[in-house]
Amino acid sequence: MGVAQAMEALTERAGLMKESLQKSQTITDNMVGILGSFDHRLSALETAMRPTQIRTHSIRRAHENIDKALKAAEVILDQFDLTRKAEAKILRGPHEDLESYLEAIDQLRSTIKFFSSNKMFKNATGVVTHAHNMLSKALSKLEDEFRQILQNYSKPMEPDRLFECLPSNLRPSTDGEGGGGKSHDPHQKSLENAIFTVPTVIPPRVLPLLHDLAQQMVQAGHQQQLFKTYRDTRAAVLEQSLKKLGVERLSKDDVQRMQWEVLEAKIGNWVHYMRISVKLLFAAEKKICDQILDGVASLRDQCFGEVTANSVAVLLSFGEAIAKSKRSPEKLFVLLDMYEIMREVQPEIELVFGSQPCTEMKESALNLTKRLAQTAQETFADFEEAVEKDATKTAVMDGTVHPLTSYVINYVKFLFDYQSTLRLLFQEFDSKDPDSELGAVTTRIMHALQNNLDGKSKQYKDAALTQLFLMNNVHYIVRSVRRSEAKDLLGDDWVQIHRRIVQQHANQYKRVSWAKILQCLTVQSSGSGPIENSNISRAAVKDRFKTFNSQFEELHQRQCQWTVPDSELRESLRLAVAEVLLPAFRSFLKRFGPMIESGKNPQKYIRFTPEDLERMLNEFFEGKTWSEPKR
């Protein structure tokens, strides 16, 4: 019963839904018909409006084209206006307002680019040509302006201005010497921390203007004109600065013809000139070149190289002339001065002349340094040989220190003032132990001196004077070494050995000089023992006293003329003689004096007392006769 009702209800609903769907289909068909009618009408309307749309689009495009044309014309007119203003500035020239002039040049370039890059400007050829002509004239004036400014502000540096840039201990003294004279000062403080103030060669306010002018010339392709102007102007000024300082070109022949005193002064000056040139003038030149030609590396380096080339050549040529000139011992120290300054400025040379165009100058400087080292080393060898072979006939009749000895010792002392320089020099030739090398050189020089003195000592006919001469000279050498830095290199053993040599010569002097006279005071028989008073005749004793008197007076007269310049050595030698002579004389006088005193004229034979002898011994070795005229 329930199922039947449910089925009936479902059937009824299905019928209603079918009826509803049929109504919806009818409505849909009606709507499609209506829409189709609208589409037909819209299509007809669109067809009717198309001509109007085309006309409207054409009008809009025409307006856009007119706007574009007006804007293009405005830009062209602006370009013409800017060009006209630029021309006016160009015609006035750069001198009054350089900044505006440079802006005008930039504007002309912009104008040329504007008309050249737009193909639509078919009639712009005349405009471009005119702008090119104006630009060419402008750049020509610009070159003139660059040259004028550079020349106006490029003036030679006065020496006094350069001296003010040096550390105070390197400035010339107030005696008027322009930094010349002897340059080496072993007590001078190290220059490592010394302040060198690079001078201002062109006012800083001018440098930006010159830089801008240079950039414009480079941009216009006028590098060669810029290069020539800069090189010619700055090179001439740099050379004039060096000339004012005192630098001069000297050849090897010029050097050879000079008196040594003149040459030595010029070398001392050259050492100062080299320091001032490298650390101040060349450094200043490098600084302004880098600033003016900043951004053009190849041109900048080439300019600096050619600006300094001749000045560097003049400086180095003098050094080369000295290094190649005839060697002599006195040149060693100036060679070391020159070598020292070249080593001092080497870091600056490598820095300032580090670019490729400056390679030749840098190499020339380094080669000069090596040449000076080589010549100095060869002069060392020459000096050793000259000392050993010195054949001067200068006779020191009083047996004092020979001039050669004092010369060589002073020479060695000077060498030790150059210890640090000599170490560098030895290292040039791969010496692994510079101190040992210096010690070896000093030893060889001392040995050569002693050999020469041995030869000179043979000139004396008096063997005692030979020994006194050798004693004096070796003692002078030992004393000088002990008081100098040479002692540290030669060593204590060397000193002790040579002190013994001094003593040996002193002993030999006593033996040779006093042995004979002491024999007069020693009375012996033909046998082995001394003779008693009773065994010697009064005549024999008188003869002994007469012989003693004669020999002592002769020794006194002769050896008072001899010299022992060292007071301590002189007193020591007198004491050594007195210690031998006086006891022997007292003993002889005590034993045999009564025999003479009891006879006639005893004072004829006993002419001296021990006190007389002691007083007279104190007159020995004073060299009085040679230095004081006889009265």
C-alpha positions, 0 to 999 in steps of 0.5 A: 500500500505504501509502495504504490503511493510512493510510485504514484508520487514519483510519476507525478513529479516526473511529469511536472519536470518534463513539462518544465523542461519543455517550457525552458526549451521554448524560452531558449529558442525564443532568446536565440532568435532575438539575439540573432536578430541583434547580431545582424543589426550590430553587424550592419551598424558596424559596417555603417560606422567603419568609414567614420572610424578610419577618418578618426584614426587618420586624424589622430595619427596626423596629430601625433605626427605633427607633435613629433615634428614640432618636438623634433624641430624644437630639438633642432632649434635648441641644437642650433641655439646651443651651437650659436652660443658655443660659437660665441664662446669659442670666438672669445677664446679660452683665456677669459673663462676656460671652464665655459670654453671647455663646455663650448667644445663639448657642445660642438662635439655634441652637435656634430654627433647629433646631426651625424647620427640622425640619417633623417637630417638629409641637409645637415652636412653643412651644419656638421662641416661648420661645427667641425671647422669651429671645433678645429679652431677651438682645439688649436686655441686650446693647445695654445692655452695649454702651452701658455699656462704650462709655460707661465707656471713652469719656472726653474727652481732656485737652489735655496728653495730646494735646500729648504726641502731637505732634512735640516742635517743635509742643508748647506751650512751658512758659510756660503757652500752650496751643499758641497764639500765632503759629503760623508759623515760617519756620525750622521744619523740614518736617513731612513726616517729623514723627511724630504719635502717634495717641492711644489713646482706648479701651483696646485690650483693650476693643475686641474686646469692643465689636466682638463686641457690635456684631456680635451687634447687627447680626446681630439686625438692631439696626443702628439701635440700635447706630448711635444708641448709638455716635454719641451716645456718641462724638460727645459725647466728641469735642466735649468733647475739643475744648472742653477743648482750647479750640475754640469756635463763633464766628460772623462777627458774633463775629469782627467785634466782637473786638479785633484782638489777641484775634482774632489769638490765637484764630486762632493757637490755631485753627491748632493746634486744626485740626492736633491735631483732624485728625491726632490726634483725628479719626484716633483716632476713625476708628481705633476706629470701624474696629475696633469696626464692622469688617465692617459697612462701610456702618454704620461709615462712617455712624457715623464721619461722624455722630460727627465732623460737628458737631466738624468744623462747629465748627472750619470755621465759625471759618475761614469766619467769618475768611474772610468777615470784613472784610478788612484788611492785618494779616489777610493773615498769619493768613489765610496761616497758616490757608491753610497749615494747611488745605493741611498737613492736606488729605492726612489729611482726604482719607484720614480723610473719604474715605468717601461719608457724609463727602463733605460734610465733606471738600468743606467743608474743601476749600472753606474752603481755597479761600475762604482763598486767595481772601480772601488774594489779595484782601487782597493787592490791598487792601494794594497799594491801601492803600499807594498811597492811604495818607493818614496825616498822620503827619509826620516833621519830621526827614525820616527813614524814614516809619512807612509805609515801615518798615511796608510793608518789614516786611510784605514781609519777612513775606511772604517768610517765607511763600514756599512757602505763597504759591506754593501759593496762587498755584497755586490760581488756575492760576499757571504761574509762582508765583515770577514771580507773587510777584516781580510782587506785590512789585514792585507793592507797592514801586511803590505805596510809592514813589508814596505817598512822592513824595506825602508828600514834597510836604508839606515846605516846604523843598525840601532836606528833601524830597530828604533824606526821599526819599533816606532812604526809598528808601535804607531800601527798597533796603537792606532788599531787599538784605538779604532774599530779595526781592532774588532776585525783584526782581533786581539791576537793580531794586536798581541802579536804586534805588541810583541814585535814592538818589544822585540825591536826595542830589545834589539835596539838595546842590544845593538846600541848599548852592548858595546858600551856595556862591554867597557864596564865589564872587566874580564880576564882571558879566562872565564871569571871577572878580573879583580882590582889587583889584576888590572892596571890603572892604565887599563882602567883609565882606558876603559873610562875614556872609551866609555866617555867617548862612546856615551858622548857619541851615543848621546849626541847622535840619539838625542837627534833620534825621535820616539814620538810616543811619550809612553814608549819613549819613557819606557825605552829610556827606563829600559836603557837606564836599568841596564846602564846605570847599575853597570856604571855604578858597579864599575865606578865603585870598583875602579873609581878609587884607582883613578881618584887617587891619581892625577886629574881624575875628572879627565877620566871620570867625567860622569856621575850616575846622576849625570848619566840619568839626566842625559838619558832623559835627553835621548829620543827628543829629536831636538837637533832636527827641529831646533837650530844649533846655537 
